[in-house]
């Protein structure tokens, strides 16, 4: 009878609801089988079935195509790859060594793909782009200076404050890469007007009397940003107005007073011109409608030091010059680090006086007159 009762309990055991206790795991079934396993292999969702790795040319073209991707992270990673491999490949190709990489993207296509990123809304993408441009050979970018300046000018006049802040960094890089070539074909006025806008000097010289002087400089929101813009402005003025002296001691383009030893006194008058279009002021190759401007010939684009000074003092850039003098003078009066930076820019304007137009209109006297 005991065995019969035991069998009955075992039959009813499968139909009894187990009592669960807090903190204890549920009892496993009798027929439970452990199917878990551990694998040391790494499995990728998409694997390439090619036996050879992609070529360098394919990788460059692939990452250049990703520069227009909608994701900022993807654009930044593509720039990072180009930064790590493209400068070395370009320098190797330019040297003409047997190991030079062929079928690299042309400089024109590369510049066309990189320049729109100057206006990229992502700060990290613009920073990565600037790091890449700094490493590229300057000789490959000189021919594209005007095109680069168009995007830099768009950044200086952009509606986004962050893009306007970074525009000065790209202009600083372009000055280091192309030097005076930046100021050809209207670049001199473009650079100065753009920096005046970034510094809040636009409209500084408009109006007259006390009404005009009240609009000199807008309130500076960030001192570090203003200092960086003032540093770039000083560099622009130095490259454009201060005479350049080479390592050998010869004075660069723009100095009409000095001449190399051993040459004739009239050497400067008979040497080959250094400008691209010396007789542009005569309008010989322009259409009849563009020659006349207000009853006279159009002013040529400033391409040398003397023409840049004339452009600022008595030419089309007189308003820019007045805005610079008034704005920098107001910042200099404020003192501090910003005042010293503004003073350096004013010193460069005064140093441009080499017996030319600036000498007849000193900066200090002009500041007192316009104020």
Secondary structure, 3 states (H helix, E strand, C coil): CHHHHHHHHHHHHCCCCCCCCCCCCCCCCCCCCCCCCCCCCCCCCCCCCCCCCCCHHHHHHHHHHHHHCCCHHHHHHHHHHHHHHHHHHHHHHHHCCCCCCCCCCCHHHHHHHHHHHHHCCCHHHHHHHHHHHHHCCHHHHHHHHHHHHHHHHHHHCCCCHHHHHHHHHHHHHHHHHHHHHHHCCCHHHHHHHHHHHHHCCCCCCCCCHHHHHCCCCCCCCCHHHHHHHHHHHHHHHHHHHCCCECCCCCECCCCCCCCCCCCCCCHHHHCCCCCCCCCHHHCCCCCHHHHEECCEECCCCCCCHHHHHHHHHCCCCHHHHHHHHHHHHHHHHHCHHHHHHHHHHHHHHHHCCCCCCHHHCCHHHHHHHHC
